[in-house]
Amino acid sequence: MQTRQLGRNGPTVSALGLGCMGLSFGYGSATDKSEAIALIRAGFERGVTFFDTAEAYGPFVNEGVVGEALEPMRDQVVIATKFGFRDGEVGKGLDSRPERIRQVAEAALRRLRTDRIDLFYQHRVDPQVPMEEVAGTVKDLIREGKVKHFGLSEAGADSIRRAHAVQPVAALQSEYSLWWREPEKEILPLLEELGIGFVPFSPLGKGFLTGAIDERTSFGASDFRNTVPRFAADARQANRALVDVLAGIAARKQVTPAQLALAWLLAQRPWIVPIPGTTKQHRLEENIGAASVALSAQDLQEIEAAVAGVTVQGARYAAAQQQLVSR
């Protein structure tokens, strides 16, 4: 697989990473540990060198799985994890106090079975802690050799600028896909200006862009998509129009809708590295195949024209979750 550099001075990673959250958190029951380890290692064997986790995924479980899976090839991979929630639990709210950041770093090092965190993200901006304090704390961790690069997740333009002025930000991780294009307005130009890489999460629209979900699909009780307005049955029915137009283009290219969606992201900027997640080996293979899909200028124009005729229905987060983004 080809590689890309995240930011002007960030790590060099595979063009597609692996988002590991869904193996332990968010999409229903956790994957069996041995199966999760096998899937992560299968990704590495197929060229993936960038793996994304967080203390909040579980909480704590996912870091342990990722650490065990990657221990044999630790020096050949880049591992990203995150701080920012009180006690590592999303439901308890935000906590990016300097002392908490240090606690998270030390615990993550143990769970990841490593002596350094390659990329340490603030999971969500904490309005109670000045960004300068957050960036300064990570800067100290970098100086101590415990962290290599600083990242932000779902941060707004002002927060990015303030953080970057204290400690260069290597990467921003935020949602971006053919059904959530908000970053194109302000964030992508800012990242280009500052030399910051971009790591889109949910690059397949939380599974919707694969074409495998429709209004009849039911999610498990612990699947967070049950709370997402965009996944309400009527919204899913309306949003199938987007999948249908993409499926037609994908068929002509002889690729899957998921591969088309990932290839489109890769074509937007050379410093974009999507991190699709999956619990299934065949989906892993499919996603990795997207790195080999070349889209011409004509292909990109056709995709643009097709999606321009579709208005996606439903908010991407429930109101309570929306308060945590783009600060």
Short mmCIF file of the C-alpha atoms (twelve columns), coordinates in Angstrom:
data_MODEL
# 
_entry.id   MODEL 
# 
loop_
_atom_site.group_PDB 
_atom_site.id 
_atom_site.type_symbol 
_atom_site.label_atom_id 
_atom_site.label_alt_id 
_atom_site.label_comp_id 
_atom_site.label_asym_id 
_atom_site.label_seq_id 
_atom_site.Cartn_x 
_atom_site.Cartn_y 
_atom_site.Cartn_z 
_atom_site.pdbx_PDB_model_num 
ATOM 1   C CA . MET A 1   0.000   0.000   0.000   1 
ATOM 2   C CA . GLN A 2   1.154   3.532   -0.715  1 
ATOM 3   C CA . THR A 3   2.056   5.776   2.205   1 
ATOM 4   C CA . ARG A 4   1.179   9.351   3.089   1 
ATOM 5   C CA . GLN A 5   2.626   11.852  5.539   1 
ATOM 6   C CA . LEU A 6   0.282   13.376  8.091   1 
ATOM 7   C CA . GLY A 7   1.109   17.036  8.188   1 
ATOM 8   C CA . ARG A 8   4.351   18.811  7.443   1 
ATOM 9   C CA . ASN A 9   6.182   17.083  10.275  1 
ATOM 10  C CA . GLY A 10  3.845   14.238  11.176  1 
ATOM 11  C CA . PRO A 11  4.241   10.477  10.845  1 
ATOM 12  C CA . THR A 12  4.284   8.621   7.542   1 
ATOM 13  C CA . VAL A 13  1.524   6.017   7.468   1 
ATOM 14  C CA . SER A 14  -0.375  3.744   5.083   1 
ATOM 15  C CA . ALA A 15  -2.800  5.614   2.816   1 
ATOM 16  C CA . LEU A 16  -5.653  3.880   4.647   1 
ATOM 17  C CA . GLY A 17  -5.600  3.255   8.372   1 
ATOM 18  C CA . LEU A 18  -7.769  1.008   10.518  1 
ATOM 19  C CA . GLY A 19  -10.245 2.494   12.951  1 
ATOM 20  C CA . CYS A 20  -10.434 -0.022  15.797  1 
ATOM 21  C CA . MET A 21  -13.283 1.493   17.849  1 
ATOM 22  C CA . GLY A 22  -16.009 -0.795  16.505  1 
ATOM 23  C CA . LEU A 23  -14.171 -3.891  17.697  1 
ATOM 24  C CA . SER A 24  -15.003 -2.928  21.288  1 
ATOM 25  C CA . PHE A 25  -17.424 -0.021  21.379  1 
ATOM 26  C CA . GLY A 26  -20.258 1.832   19.706  1 
ATOM 27  C CA . TYR A 27  -21.642 -0.684  17.229  1 
ATOM 28  C CA . GLY A 28  -23.085 -3.368  19.479  1 
ATOM 29  C CA . SER A 29  -21.398 -6.240  21.286  1 
ATOM 30  C CA . ALA A 30  -17.603 -6.312  21.409  1 
ATOM 31  C CA . THR A 31  -15.831 -8.620  18.987  1 
ATOM 32  C CA . ASP A 32  -14.250 -11.699 20.524  1 
ATOM 33  C CA . LYS A 33  -10.734 -10.718 21.584  1 
ATOM 34  C CA . SER A 34  -8.944  -13.364 19.533  1 
ATOM 35  C CA . GLU A 35  -10.964 -12.435 16.450  1 
ATOM 36  C CA . ALA A 36  -10.242 -8.738  16.976  1 
ATOM 37  C CA . ILE A 37  -6.512  -9.410  17.288  1 
ATOM 38  C CA . ALA A 38  -6.612  -11.554 14.145  1 
ATOM 39  C CA . LEU A 39  -8.373  -8.797  12.207  1 
ATOM 40  C CA . ILE A 40  -5.885  -6.113  13.288  1 
ATOM 41  C CA . ARG A 41  -2.959  -8.344  12.335  1 
ATOM 42  C CA . ALA A 42  -4.605  -9.150  8.999   1 
ATOM 43  C CA . GLY A 43  -4.718  -5.421  8.328   1 
ATOM 44  C CA . PHE A 44  -1.000  -5.150  9.024   1 
ATOM 45  C CA . GLU A 45  -0.233  -8.110  6.762   1 
ATOM 46  C CA . ARG A 46  -2.066  -6.334  3.946   1 
ATOM 47  C CA . GLY A 47  -0.124  -3.100  4.332   1 
ATOM 48  C CA . VAL A 48  -1.965  -1.108  7.000   1 
ATOM 49  C CA . THR A 49  0.488   0.637   9.340   1 
ATOM 50  C CA . PHE A 50  -1.840  3.158   11.035  1 
ATOM 51  C CA . PHE A 51  -4.161  2.032   13.836  1 
ATOM 52  C CA . ASP A 52  -6.593  4.204   15.772  1 
ATOM 53  C CA . THR A 53  -7.875  3.588   19.297  1 
ATOM 54  C CA . ALA A 54  -8.847  5.531   22.456  1 
ATOM 55  C CA . GLU A 55  -9.230  4.974   26.171  1 
ATOM 56  C CA . ALA A 56  -12.946 5.741   25.798  1 
ATOM 57  C CA . TYR A 57  -13.505 2.769   23.480  1 
ATOM 58  C CA . GLY A 58  -14.741 0.237   25.955  1 
ATOM 59  C CA . PRO A 59  -13.675 2.126   27.995  1 
ATOM 60  C CA . PHE A 60  -10.062 0.884   28.115  1 
ATOM 61  C CA . VAL A 61  -10.744 -2.460  26.418  1 
ATOM 62  C CA . ASN A 62  -9.837  -1.357  22.906  1 
ATOM 63  C CA . GLU A 63  -6.384  -0.064  23.793  1 
ATOM 64  C CA . GLY A 64  -5.565  -3.409  25.357  1 
ATOM 65  C CA . VAL A 65  -6.659  -5.325  22.273  1 
ATOM 66  C CA . VAL A 66  -4.726  -3.024  19.942  1 
ATOM 67  C CA . GLY A 67  -1.639  -3.197  22.151  1 
ATOM 68  C CA . GLU A 68  -1.640  -6.981  22.256  1 
ATOM 69  C CA . ALA A 69  -2.312  -7.300  18.523  1 
ATOM 70  C CA . LEU A 70  0.490   -4.962  17.497  1 
ATOM 71  C CA . GLU A 71  3.133   -5.820  20.077  1 
ATOM 72  C CA . PRO A 72  5.033   -8.171  17.698  1 
ATOM 73  C CA . MET A 73  5.283   -5.470  15.010  1 
ATOM 74  C CA . ARG A 74  5.317   -2.388  17.235  1 
ATOM 75  C CA . ASP A 75  8.216   -0.639  15.510  1 
ATOM 76  C CA . GLN A 76  6.572   -1.018  12.095  1 
ATOM 77  C CA . VAL A 77  3.284   0.695   12.930  1 
ATOM 78  C CA . VAL A 78  1.886   4.042   14.046  1 
ATOM 79  C CA . ILE A 79  -0.612  3.889   16.916  1 
ATOM 80  C CA . ALA A 80  -2.956  6.762   17.708  1 
ATOM 81  C CA . THR A 81  -4.937  7.049   20.933  1 
ATOM 82  C CA . LYS A 82  -6.864  9.795   22.701  1 
ATOM 83  C CA . PHE A 83  -7.558  11.621  25.957  1 
ATOM 84  C CA . GLY A 84  -10.346 13.963  26.927  1 
ATOM 85  C CA . PHE A 85  -13.237 12.234  28.721  1 
ATOM 86  C CA . ARG A 86  -13.659 12.054  32.500  1 
ATOM 87  C CA . ASP A 87  -12.547 8.635   33.731  1 
ATOM 88  C CA . GLY A 88  -12.427 7.531   30.103  1 
ATOM 89  C CA . GLU A 89  -16.235 7.428   29.904  1 
ATOM 90  C CA . VAL A 90  -18.010 9.495   27.262  1 
ATOM 91  C CA . GLY A 91  -21.148 9.739   29.379  1 
ATOM 92  C CA . LYS A 92  -19.295 11.484  32.208  1 
ATOM 93  C CA . GLY A 93  -18.347 14.479  30.119  1 
ATOM 94  C CA . LEU A 94  -15.079 16.160  29.227  1 
ATOM 95  C CA . ASP A 95  -11.832 16.327  31.172  1 
ATOM 96  C CA . SER A 96  -8.637  17.645  29.588  1 
ATOM 97  C CA . ARG A 97  -6.990  18.973  32.739  1 
ATOM 98  C CA . PRO A 98  -3.198  18.637  32.489  1 
ATOM 99  C CA . GLU A 99  -3.054  16.109  35.319  1 
ATOM 100 C CA . ARG A 100 -5.710  13.991  33.612  1 
ATOM 101 C CA . ILE A 101 -3.855  14.097  30.281  1 
ATOM 102 C CA . ARG A 102 -0.770  12.745  32.040  1 
ATOM 103 C CA . GLN A 103 -2.778  9.991   33.747  1 
ATOM 104 C CA . VAL A 104 -4.262  8.917   30.414  1 
ATOM 105 C CA . ALA A 105 -0.852  8.873   28.752  1 
ATOM 106 C CA . GLU A 106 0.701   6.659   31.432  1 
ATOM 107 C CA . ALA A 107 -2.243  4.229   31.406  1 
ATOM 108 C CA . ALA A 108 -2.289  4.109   27.596  1 
ATOM 109 C CA . LEU A 109 1.418   3.280   27.485  1 
ATOM 110 C CA . ARG A 110 0.766   0.274   29.708  1 
ATOM 111 C CA . ARG A 111 -2.285  -0.968  27.818  1 
ATOM 112 C CA . LEU A 112 -0.634  -0.456  24.433  1 
ATOM 113 C CA . ARG A 113 2.489   -2.304  25.620  1 
ATOM 114 C CA . THR A 114 4.756   0.435   24.350  1 
ATOM 115 C CA . ASP A 115 7.142   3.143   25.461  1 
ATOM 116 C CA . ARG A 116 5.645   5.922   23.320  1 
ATOM 117 C CA . ILE A 117 2.326   7.055   21.864  1 
ATOM 118 C CA . ASP A 118 2.849   7.891   18.206  1 
ATOM 119 C CA . LEU A 119 -0.125  10.248  17.905  1 
ATOM 120 C CA . PHE A 120 -1.987  11.569  20.962  1 
ATOM 121 C CA . TYR A 121 -5.307  13.266  20.173  1 
ATOM 122 C CA . GLN A 122 -7.499  15.431  22.345  1 
ATOM 123 C CA . HIS A 123 -10.744 13.509  21.768  1 
ATOM 124 C CA . ARG A 124 -12.974 16.571  22.052  1 
ATOM 125 C CA . VAL A 125 -12.203 20.191  22.879  1 
ATOM 126 C CA . ASP A 126 -12.808 20.923  26.579  1 
ATOM 127 C CA . PRO A 127 -14.135 24.494  27.018  1 
ATOM 128 C CA . GLN A 128 -13.158 24.399  30.709  1 
ATOM 129 C CA . VAL A 129 -9.442  24.004  29.945  1 
ATOM 130 C CA . PRO A 130 -7.603  26.585  27.804  1 
ATOM 131 C CA . MET A 131 -6.282  25.023  24.624  1 
ATOM 132 C CA . GLU A 132 -2.883  26.475  25.415  1 
ATOM 133 C CA . GLU A 133 -2.729  24.346  28.584  1 
ATOM 134 C CA . VAL A 134 -3.736  21.224  26.679  1 
ATOM 135 C CA . ALA A 135 -1.174  21.779  23.933  1 
ATOM 136 C CA . GLY A 136 1.482   22.703  26.490  1 
ATOM 137 C CA . THR A 137 0.927   19.487  28.419  1 
ATOM 138 C CA . VAL A 138 1.261   17.377  25.285  1 
ATOM 139 C CA . LYS A 139 4.344   19.394  24.353  1 
ATOM 140 C CA . ASP A 140 5.888   18.384  27.669  1 
ATOM 141 C CA . LEU A 141 5.005   14.723  27.027  1 
ATOM 142 C CA . ILE A 142 6.681   14.984  23.636  1 
ATOM 143 C CA . ARG A 143 9.770   16.492  25.238  1 
ATOM 144 C CA . GLU A 144 9.826   13.577  27.696  1 
ATOM 145 C CA . GLY A 145 9.653   11.050  24.847  1 
ATOM 146 C CA . LYS A 146 6.291   9.584   25.894  1 
ATOM 147 C CA . VAL A 147 4.427   11.050  22.919  1 
ATOM 148 C CA . LYS A 148 5.686   11.670  19.387  1 
ATOM 149 C CA . HIS A 149 2.919   13.772  17.776  1 
ATOM 150 C CA . PHE A 150 -0.059  15.880  18.883  1 
ATOM 151 C CA . GLY A 151 -3.511  15.641  17.333  1 
ATOM 152 C CA . LEU A 152 -7.000  17.090  17.752  1 
ATOM 153 C CA . SER A 153 -10.386 15.517  17.065  1 
ATOM 154 C CA . GLU A 154 -13.535 17.385  15.963  1 
ATOM 155 C CA . ALA A 155 -11.929 20.728  16.807  1 
ATOM 156 C CA . GLY A 156 -13.002 24.018  15.256  1 
ATOM 157 C CA . ALA A 157 -10.745 26.492  13.452  1 
ATOM 158 C CA . ASP A 158 -10.011 28.717  16.460  1 
ATOM 159 C CA . SER A 159 -9.055  25.758  18.657  1 
ATOM 160 C CA . ILE A 160 -6.790  24.375  15.942  1 
ATOM 161 C CA . ARG A 161 -4.962  27.686  15.537  1 
ATOM 162 C CA . ARG A 162 -4.519  28.140  19.284  1 
ATOM 163 C CA . ALA A 163 -3.199  24.615  19.771  1 
ATOM 164 C CA . HIS A 164 -0.882  24.784  16.766  1 
ATOM 165 C CA . ALA A 165 0.695   28.004  18.056  1 
ATOM 166 C CA . VAL A 166 1.885   26.172  21.197  1 
ATOM 167 C CA . GLN A 167 2.669   22.690  19.826  1 
ATOM 168 C CA . PRO A 168 2.460   21.882  16.105  1 
ATOM 169 C CA . VAL A 169 -0.591  19.745  15.407  1 
ATOM 170 C CA . ALA A 170 0.261   16.763  13.197  1 
ATOM 171 C CA . ALA A 171 -3.302  15.678  12.434  1 
ATOM 172 C CA . LEU A 172 -6.949  16.548  12.873  1 
ATOM 173 C CA . GLN A 173 -9.377  13.655  13.120  1 
ATOM 174 C CA . SER A 174 -12.957 14.563  12.231  1 
ATOM 175 C CA . GLU A 175 -15.854 13.072  10.339  1 
ATOM 176 C CA . TYR A 176 -15.646 13.512  6.568   1 
ATOM 177 C CA . SER A 177 -17.253 11.539  3.771   1 
ATOM 178 C CA . LEU A 178 -19.512 11.875  0.780   1 
ATOM 179 C CA . TRP A 179 -22.420 12.316  3.157   1 
ATOM 180 C CA . TRP A 180 -20.736 14.749  5.576   1 
ATOM 181 C CA . ARG A 181 -18.751 17.406  3.739   1 
ATOM 182 C CA . GLU A 182 -18.797 20.224  6.259   1 
ATOM 183 C CA . PRO A 183 -14.954 20.200  6.665   1 
ATOM 184 C CA . GLU A 184 -14.588 21.449  3.090   1 
ATOM 185 C CA . LYS A 185 -15.879 24.913  4.022   1 
ATOM 186 C CA . GLU A 186 -13.319 26.027  6.589   1 
ATOM 187 C CA . ILE A 187 -11.302 23.136  7.989   1 
ATOM 188 C CA . LEU A 188 -9.579  21.741  4.887   1 
ATOM 189 C CA . PRO A 189 -8.251  25.160  3.785   1 
ATOM 190 C CA . LEU A 190 -6.995  25.792  7.320   1 
ATOM 191 C CA . LEU A 191 -5.219  22.444  7.501   1 
ATOM 192 C CA . GLU A 192 -3.596  23.143  4.138   1 
ATOM 193 C CA . GLU A 193 -2.428  26.536  5.385   1 
ATOM 194 C CA . LEU A 194 -0.942  25.165  8.608   1 
ATOM 195 C CA . GLY A 195 0.440   21.921  7.199   1 
ATOM 196 C CA . ILE A 196 -1.760  19.621  9.288   1 
ATOM 197 C CA . GLY A 197 -2.839  16.164  8.116   1 
ATOM 198 C CA . PHE A 198 -6.476  15.070  8.095   1 
ATOM 199 C CA . VAL A 199 -7.774  11.715  9.332   1 
ATOM 200 C CA . PRO A 200 -11.445 11.237  8.394   1 
ATOM 201 C CA . PHE A 201 -13.347 8.930   10.719  1 
ATOM 202 C CA . SER A 202 -16.631 7.370   9.590   1 
ATOM 203 C CA . PRO A 203 -15.425 7.681   5.978   1 
ATOM 204 C CA . LEU A 204 -18.204 5.275   4.981   1 
ATOM 205 C CA . GLY A 205 -20.926 7.197   6.790   1 
ATOM 206 C CA . LYS A 206 -20.999 4.783   9.753   1 
ATOM 207 C CA . GLY A 207 -21.603 1.982   7.279   1 
ATOM 208 C CA . PHE A 208 -24.341 3.652   5.272   1 
ATOM 209 C CA . LEU A 209 -22.245 4.283   2.155   1 
ATOM 210 C CA . THR A 210 -21.513 0.564   1.801   1 
ATOM 211 C CA . GLY A 211 -25.075 0.055   0.580   1 
ATOM 212 C CA . ALA A 212 -25.700 -2.629  3.197   1 
ATOM 213 C CA . ILE A 213 -28.098 -0.498  5.278   1 
ATOM 214 C CA . ASP A 214 -31.634 0.526   4.407   1 
ATOM 215 C CA . GLU A 215 -34.814 1.563   6.256   1 
ATOM 216 C CA . ARG A 216 -35.486 -2.059  7.239   1 
ATOM 217 C CA . THR A 217 -32.100 -2.579  8.895   1 
ATOM 218 C CA . SER A 218 -32.248 -3.050  12.667  1 
ATOM 219 C CA . PHE A 219 -29.351 -2.217  14.967  1 
ATOM 220 C CA . GLY A 220 -28.469 -3.878  18.256  1 
ATOM 221 C CA . ALA A 221 -29.588 -2.283  21.501  1 
ATOM 222 C CA . SER A 222 -26.116 -0.905  22.262  1 
ATOM 223 C CA . ASP A 223 -25.469 0.408   18.732  1 
ATOM 224 C CA . PHE A 224 -25.142 4.195   18.955  1 
ATOM 225 C CA . ARG A 225 -26.688 4.633   15.501  1 
ATOM 226 C CA . ASN A 226 -30.048 4.155   17.221  1 
ATOM 227 C CA . THR A 227 -29.602 7.701   18.601  1 
ATOM 228 C CA . VAL A 228 -28.430 9.328   15.366  1 
ATOM 229 C CA . PRO A 229 -31.159 11.307  13.519  1 
ATOM 230 C CA . ARG A 230 -29.547 10.494  10.168  1 
ATOM 231 C CA . PHE A 231 -30.227 6.807   10.894  1 
ATOM 232 C CA . ALA A 232 -33.924 7.190   11.684  1 
ATOM 233 C CA . ALA A 233 -35.909 4.912   9.372   1 
ATOM 234 C CA . ASP A 234 -37.403 7.735   7.291   1 
ATOM 235 C CA . ALA A 235 -34.013 9.425   6.923   1 
ATOM 236 C CA . ARG A 236 -32.420 6.150   5.846   1 
ATOM 237 C CA . GLN A 237 -35.096 5.679   3.239   1 
ATOM 238 C CA . ALA A 238 -34.486 9.185   1.846   1 
ATOM 239 C CA . ASN A 239 -30.700 8.844   2.042   1 
ATOM 240 C CA . ARG A 240 -30.668 5.690   -0.053  1 
ATOM 241 C CA . ALA A 241 -30.791 8.072   -3.021  1 
ATOM 242 C CA . LEU A 242 -27.153 8.983   -2.337  1 
ATOM 243 C CA . VAL A 243 -26.099 5.340   -2.133  1 
ATOM 244 C CA . ASP A 244 -27.965 4.525   -5.309  1 
ATOM 245 C CA . VAL A 245 -26.202 7.184   -7.400  1 
ATOM 246 C CA . LEU A 246 -22.822 6.124   -6.013  1 
ATOM 247 C CA . ALA A 247 -23.597 2.466   -6.674  1 
ATOM 248 C CA . GLY A 248 -24.246 3.228   -10.331 1 
ATOM 249 C CA . ILE A 249 -20.878 4.963   -10.735 1 
ATOM 250 C CA . ALA A 250 -19.123 2.206   -8.760  1 
ATOM 251 C CA . ALA A 251 -20.591 -0.475  -11.006 1 
ATOM 252 C CA . ARG A 252 -19.227 1.266   -14.093 1 
ATOM 253 C CA . LYS A 253 -15.802 1.477   -12.416 1 
ATOM 254 C CA . GLN A 254 -16.102 -2.192  -11.387 1 
ATOM 255 C CA . VAL A 255 -15.582 -1.373  -7.726  1 
ATOM 256 C CA . THR A 256 -17.892 -1.463  -4.703  1 
ATOM 257 C CA . PRO A 257 -19.698 1.631   -3.374  1 
ATOM 258 C CA . ALA A 258 -17.456 1.504   -0.288  1 
ATOM 259 C CA . GLN A 259 -14.314 1.459   -2.418  1 
ATOM 260 C CA . LEU A 260 -15.596 4.380   -4.472  1 
ATOM 261 C CA . ALA A 261 -16.335 6.407   -1.326  1 
ATOM 262 C CA . LEU A 262 -12.871 5.754   0.120   1 
ATOM 263 C CA . ALA A 263 -11.105 6.425   -3.179  1 
ATOM 264 C CA . TRP A 264 -12.988 9.726   -3.428  1 
ATOM 265 C CA . LEU A 265 -11.625 10.765  -0.025  1 
ATOM 266 C CA . LEU A 266 -8.079  9.792   -0.982  1 
ATOM 267 C CA . ALA A 267 -8.393  11.914  -4.115  1 
ATOM 268 C CA . GLN A 268 -9.315  15.079  -2.214  1 
ATOM 269 C CA . ARG A 269 -5.861  15.837  -0.750  1 
ATOM 270 C CA . PRO A 270 -2.544  13.925  -0.588  1 
ATOM 271 C CA . TRP A 271 -2.454  14.376  3.196   1 
ATOM 272 C CA . ILE A 272 -5.832  12.771  3.899   1 
ATOM 273 C CA . VAL A 273 -5.737  9.311   5.522   1 
ATOM 274 C CA . PRO A 274 -9.188  7.753   6.124   1 
ATOM 275 C CA . ILE A 275 -9.563  5.190   8.910   1 
ATOM 276 C CA . PRO A 276 -12.490 2.911   8.018   1 
ATOM 277 C CA . GLY A 277 -13.361 0.444   10.732  1 
ATOM 278 C CA . THR A 278 -14.825 -3.022  10.457  1 
ATOM 279 C CA . THR A 279 -15.233 -6.244  12.401  1 
ATOM 280 C CA . LYS A 280 -15.259 -8.471  9.308   1 
ATOM 281 C CA . GLN A 281 -12.307 -9.809  7.338   1 
ATOM 282 C CA . HIS A 282 -14.066 -9.513  3.971   1 
ATOM 283 C CA . ARG A 283 -14.883 -5.856  4.634   1 
ATOM 284 C CA . LEU A 284 -11.255 -5.262  5.639   1 
ATOM 285 C CA . GLU A 285 -10.150 -6.695  2.290   1 
ATOM 286 C CA . GLU A 286 -12.725 -4.599  0.452   1 
ATOM 287 C CA . ASN A 287 -11.671 -1.373  2.189   1 
ATOM 288 C CA . ILE A 288 -7.971  -1.967  1.604   1 
ATOM 289 C CA . GLY A 289 -8.757  -2.514  -2.080  1 
ATOM 290 C CA . ALA A 290 -9.882  1.117   -2.267  1 
ATOM 291 C CA . ALA A 291 -6.266  2.267   -1.992  1 
ATOM 292 C CA . SER A 292 -5.679  0.849   -5.473  1 
ATOM 293 C CA . VAL A 293 -8.675  2.573   -7.080  1 
ATOM 294 C CA . ALA A 294 -7.629  5.508   -9.265  1 
ATOM 295 C CA . LEU A 295 -10.263 8.137   -9.970  1 
ATOM 296 C CA . SER A 296 -9.774  10.412  -12.971 1 
ATOM 297 C CA . ALA A 297 -10.768 14.064  -13.070 1 
ATOM 298 C CA . GLN A 298 -13.789 12.968  -15.101 1 
ATOM 299 C CA . ASP A 299 -14.708 10.374  -12.457 1 
ATOM 300 C CA . LEU A 300 -14.532 13.007  -9.748  1 
ATOM 301 C CA . GLN A 301 -16.678 15.406  -11.770 1 
ATOM 302 C CA . GLU A 302 -19.244 12.672  -12.320 1 
ATOM 303 C CA . ILE A 303 -19.357 11.894  -8.579  1 
ATOM 304 C CA . GLU A 304 -19.669 15.594  -7.763  1 
ATOM 305 C CA . ALA A 305 -22.527 16.079  -10.191 1 
ATOM 306 C CA . ALA A 306 -24.327 12.980  -8.929  1 
ATOM 307 C CA . VAL A 307 -24.159 13.808  -5.237  1 
ATOM 308 C CA . ALA A 308 -25.043 17.458  -5.861  1 
ATOM 309 C CA . GLY A 309 -28.525 16.288  -6.766  1 
ATOM 310 C CA . VAL A 310 -29.082 14.567  -3.432  1 
ATOM 311 C CA . THR A 311 -29.796 16.305  -0.111  1 
ATOM 312 C CA . VAL A 312 -28.863 14.108  2.836   1 
ATOM 313 C CA . GLN A 313 -31.593 13.990  5.489   1 
ATOM 314 C CA . GLY A 314 -31.072 14.085  9.258   1 
ATOM 315 C CA . ALA A 315 -28.487 15.525  11.631  1 
ATOM 316 C CA . ARG A 316 -25.284 13.525  12.085  1 
ATOM 317 C CA . TYR A 317 -25.532 13.626  15.892  1 
ATOM 318 C CA . ALA A 318 -28.258 13.900  18.502  1 
ATOM 319 C CA . ALA A 319 -28.379 17.326  20.160  1 
ATOM 320 C CA . ALA A 320 -26.400 16.281  23.274  1 
ATOM 321 C CA . GLN A 321 -23.572 14.831  21.188  1 
ATOM 322 C CA . GLN A 322 -23.525 17.781  18.818  1 
ATOM 323 C CA . GLN A 323 -22.495 20.039  21.705  1 
ATOM 324 C CA . LEU A 324 -19.150 18.200  21.845  1 
ATOM 325 C CA . VAL A 325 -17.981 18.999  18.317  1 
ATOM 326 C CA . SER A 326 -16.352 21.851  16.412  1 
ATOM 327 C CA . ARG A 327 -15.394 24.011  19.367  1 
# 
